[in-house]
């Protein structure tokens, strides 16, 4: 397989850009609003229901067995 200099430079630029994009994504601290998950979740089929609630600074999960 023969790749000329122009294709190598293009490929190198793409790889450097991808690496920079991935590093940027890893450094941003994103706050997630977990309070939107709180509540009683009723499952479909024969799966157990789930209750998600907040207790202090922690979020807890209760699984109800049928």
C-alpha positions as CSV (number, residue, x, y, z in Angstrom):
1,X,0.0,0.0,0.0
2,X,1.5,3.3,-1.1
3,X,0.4,6.5,0.6
4,X,1.9,9.8,-0.6
5,X,3.1,12.6,1.6
6,X,-0.2,14.7,1.3
7,X,-2.3,11.8,2.5
8,X,0.0,11.2,5.4
9,X,-0.2,14.9,6.4
10,X,-4.0,14.8,6.1
11,X,-4.2,11.7,8.2
12,X,-1.9,13.1,10.8
13,X,-3.9,16.3,11.1
14,X,-7.1,14.3,11.6
15,X,-5.5,12.1,14.3
16,X,-4.1,15.2,16.2
17,X,-7.5,16.8,16.0
18,X,-9.3,13.7,17.3
19,X,-6.8,13.4,20.2
20,X,-7.3,17.1,21.1
21,X,-11.1,16.7,21.0
22,X,-11.0,13.6,23.2
23,X,-8.7,15.4,25.7
24,X,-11.1,18.4,25.9
25,X,-14.0,16.1,26.5
26,X,-12.2,14.4,29.4
27,X,-11.2,17.6,31.2
28,X,-14.6,19.3,31.4
29,X,-16.4,18.7,34.7
30,X,-20.1,18.4,34.0
31,X,-22.6,18.5,36.8
32,X,-25.4,16.0,36.4
33,X,-28.7,16.7,37.9
34,X,-29.5,13.3,39.4
35,X,-32.6,14.6,41.1
36,X,-34.4,14.1,37.8
37,X,-34.0,10.3,38.3
38,X,-35.7,10.3,41.7
39,X,-39.0,8.6,41.9
40,X,-40.8,5.3,41.6
41,X,-39.9,3.5,38.3
42,X,-42.3,0.8,37.2
43,X,-40.8,-1.7,35.0
44,X,-42.3,-3.6,32.0
45,X,-42.6,-7.3,31.9
46,X,-41.4,-9.5,34.8
47,X,-38.6,-7.1,35.9
48,X,-38.6,-5.7,39.4
49,X,-39.8,-2.1,40.1
50,X,-37.2,0.4,41.3
51,X,-37.4,3.4,43.7
52,X,-34.6,6.0,43.5
53,X,-34.5,8.6,46.3
54,X,-32.1,11.1,47.9
55,X,-30.9,10.7,51.4
56,X,-28.5,13.5,52.5
57,X,-25.9,13.9,49.8
58,X,-26.3,10.3,48.5
59,X,-28.8,8.8,46.1
60,X,-30.1,5.4,47.0
61,X,-31.9,2.7,45.0
62,X,-34.4,0.2,46.3
63,X,-35.4,-2.8,44.1
64,X,-38.8,-4.4,44.8
65,X,-38.9,-8.1,44.2
66,X,-42.2,-9.5,42.7
